Amino acid sequence: MTSLEPLLFEIAAQYRLDPYGVHGLSHWGRVLENGLRLAETEGGDITVIRLFAIFHDACRYNQSRDPGHGARGAVLAEKLLGCLSLVTQRKLDLLTLACREHTDGKTDADLSVRICWDSDRRDLARVSIMPNPSYLCTKTARAEEMIDWANQREINNFSPPFVKSCWNPLFFGK
């Protein structure tokens, strides 16, 4: 899998919230970059990590407490990825598990799933929550350098350049 844009186009068609909101595109972009940075040190399946970034909050109904949004994101992933055979069943199973349980506070799972959870948890400062290290799954996510890097990006509402150039047009051109 090389490009997320075709999937983002499909996600945009059903997305209910403001793409600029706290659970929107900038957050997804930071989660993607967090996951890739964690994977550089920890390993993990890059495809699962990349897909998690765009599916984990894709089916939220609101910007606050939204029980079940991860499970809805998992169902959307199965719908969009299963019929296209873009990933193996194993990768799809890991992705859907990561989406379904990303807000449960769990720390024990396959390495790729743990990296997905950490990539999202490392972006909690955007909603004034500093992640509790006991809820981070990997050594790299708990490292002071990663904490400082991630916190500064989210506090400053950093948006990766690809969000504006590649992802925004898919949501605002619909």
Secondary structure, DSSP 8 states (H G I E B T S, - for coil): ---SHHHHHHHHHH--S-TTSTTSHHHHHHHHHHHHHHHHHH---HHHHHHHHHHTTTT-SSSS--TTHHHHHHHHHHHHHHTTT-S-HHHHHHHHHHHHTTTTT---S-HHHHHHHHHHHTTGGGGT----GGG--SHHHHSHHHHHHHHHHHHTT---HHIIIIIHHHHH--
